[in-house]
Amino acid sequence: MKKRALLSVSDKTGLLEVAKALIEAQFELISTGGTKKTLVEAGLSVLGIEEVTGFPEMLEGRVKTLHPNVHGGLLFKRNDPHHVESVVNAHIEPIDVVIVNLYPFQKTIEKKDCTIEEAIENIDIGGPSMLRSAAKNAQDVTVVCDPLDYEALIQQLKEDGSTTLSFRQAMAAKVFRTTAAYDALIAQYMNKVVGCENPERLTETYVLKQTLRYGENPHQKAAFYASPFEEDNAISSALQIHGKELSYNNIQDGSAALALLSEFDQAAVVALKHMNPCGVGISHEAYTSWRKAYEADTTSIFGGVIAFNREVDQKIALELSEIFLEIILAPSFTQEALEILTQKKNIRLLKTNNEKDHPYTTSTVRLAGGLLVQDTDRNSTKTTSLKAVTKKSPTASQLSDALFGEKVVKHVKSNAIVIVKNGQTCGIGAGQMNRVGAAEIALKQAGEKAKGATMASDAFFPMDDTVKLAASYGIVCILQPGGSIKDQDSIAACDEANISMVFTGERHFKH
């Protein structure tokens, strides 16, 4: 039997080179539509798919390769007499190589003006069918779905005009990964179209972005996979422009810093260490915000991550260069700032992207045997939603600080307390087993700065001990969600200490 190769690709990269290699290896080429046109225009001899199927393409190209003469030629076992007899009797010729890549569904749905009709027309049917048929029969058939693998195929063909079983199996495995990811994207899109919130099967796909040196600790292997869709304020969408390769912990910390940074429209700077903010500052411009974030905790910032939502200029860069930092993230850096910061060989500089249309709307946690999925906590209380519950009402500046504190505290590991004053964090208590313990850490760190400051809590006070501790440090305003059966005790303690307290009605646990 003659050797045949079927080529049908949307991405024409490397097509002519691999087609010529197949011809040199004595393969007869079969092709479809635009692929055939490209090959013929290059002067190559090509058999049209209709000459194989005996049936013209129809339904605007929806049906052209879905035919027994194609799938029979792919699926029959060459060493099974019954299979051979069946294809011979049916006058089906074998197809030994398949080179197919799929309609660009992802690129289609990423377009702002993409309609449902356009998306559906870019759901490939024949392509995945041919790929899966060929991959299922990898014992005898070579299948390639990625132009990056053409060179490896060409090298295999140059040796003896065929391919090895290990190569065929490796390519088949890649096909099943590719078609699974393709179907997952379609499923995600259709779920969104029909408003399916909790599908009976969760199908998502991610793309390898980076193989990491190690994970959280040196004895753990790790890799970084990114969503196929770029997302606003996502570490996966940031462009590294300088420094060492990102580590597992760098990626975690960078992501946490950007998540907190996304809370603010005004100029903001986040200093973060081990997934918790150690200093946050907001103001009317970047330098003042930077000074607030730095001065909030000049000790913990050592070896940390700094994230800006405004450009980093020369003045800021000079001060950053005096500190040991792992990462600096910003939407842009002036040329002068880059000249200063790039003198430090190891520091990672990343440009962030704040202009994507795919906000990160869900978060997941991998568990043994399962996955937890929830909406991302993007809620922030508005001034009009606050409920003053004490005799004393907060001032306008105290309310502003209270809302700033709430935005910060929801990004601090629970139990969490944040002390703030004038758009600056003064003390942060994170990850404690009881609330008063978190308050003790935050207030002790704030010290004298706690006088006249505001306290924000991620959850209600189960008793009045936190209020009494706050009063001893001079706190003048407290924000908390409320909802404890002992709320009245905390309110009474505030009234006694002349502290204003506001309830948000919304908890912000972060585990």
Secondary structure, DSSP 8 states (H G I E B T S, - for coil): --EEEEEE-S--TTHHHHHHHHHHTTEEEEE-HHHHHHHHHTT---EEHHHHHSS--BTTTTBSS-SHHHHHHHHS-TT-HHHHHHHHHTT-----EEEE----HHHHHHSTT--HHHHHHT--SHHHHHHHHHHHTTTT-EEE--GGGHHHHHHHHHHHSS--HHHHHHHHHHHHHHHHHHHHHHHHHHHHHHT-SS-SS-----EEEEEES-SSSTTS-EEEEE-SS--TT-GGG-EEEESS---HHHHHHHHHHHHHHTT-SSEEEEEEETTEEEEEEEESSHHHHHHHHHHH-TTTTTTEEEEESS-B-HHHHHHHTTS-EEEEEES-B-HHHHHHHTTSSS-EEEE-----S----EEEEEETTEEEEEE-------GGG-EE-SSS---HHHHHHHHHHHHHHTTS-SS-EEEESSSBEEEEE-S-SSHHHHHHHHHHHHGGGGTT-EEEESS--SSTHHHHHHHHHT--EEEE----TTHHHHHHHHHHHT-EEEE-S------
